[in-house]
């Protein structure tokens, strides 16, 4: 139902938005609506806007959103589901970002071998084959939480989309690569983490002193004042609170949160504001000027059922985008603990006055995000 509205109303909005009032009159004449019909239509129209949340219209590339700056060095830690690929391509395409390494979390959605292969394809596609890529351990630091096997298979298969064949991976582990990059850098490195936090926790456990040379860690994960997404995934886990990335390896999350490195969390509280919609899909379809934009479009095409389900959000892309421009979100400080014990709150990022202080995005500006995302995907470096 919402998809139907989304298609019709958002497409109709495309006709109406740029036009002067006479466009409306033309439409009325054409369809010879009576006043009562128009009133009913108006109610449906407004209801549909609310239902579909299609508040941002026709996002188009807007280069004025980008002020060129010295590129910021970043390590991207990912678990290579569809949305991870979007975030990776966003960072790889962004003129203000210098991706130093990409590490795959072996506890995440894709398994190590296909996950790394897909990253290598993306770095090739975006002209960055020199970026080192590797994977980490395939079990959480503690516990046995895993993503559903069906989801993992889909990620391993890149959802049926052909990813270019890239080069060869780094021969060292993800944790070692993180340590090497951070210790070898002549300025503080930022980490953007959009999967389970296993690799980063392992690096911090192995070499705690790297924390002083990590500027900050942007993390897609957790749910603070909204419901989590584990319990409502339809996979039979009774847990209303946890978000998947943190749920998979809560011990790792606690290590990262308590490392002393400033944490900027992008939880479901903020990502709920950036659903992936048919309207966005169509807008991107009108702006396919680079291999990156084309690949994201193909990936959305392969996942339109998920788009139409209303459950697909720009989780990882929003996190990457916030790293480049915090003005697209609003933030609050929270004191949180991550629940490590098994049970109905396992993996919860729980507000607790005895917890660790983090900064969390609580809202996102969807219109600005969508424009920025389309702009960067179409950026020619
Ligand atoms: Ca992810």
Boltz pocket constraint, residues with backbone or C-beta under 6 A from the ligand:
constraints:
  - pocket:
      binder: B
      contacts: [[A, 78], [A, 79], [A, 80], [A, 81], [A, 83], [A, 84], [A, 194], [A, 195], [A, 316]]
      max_distance: 6.0
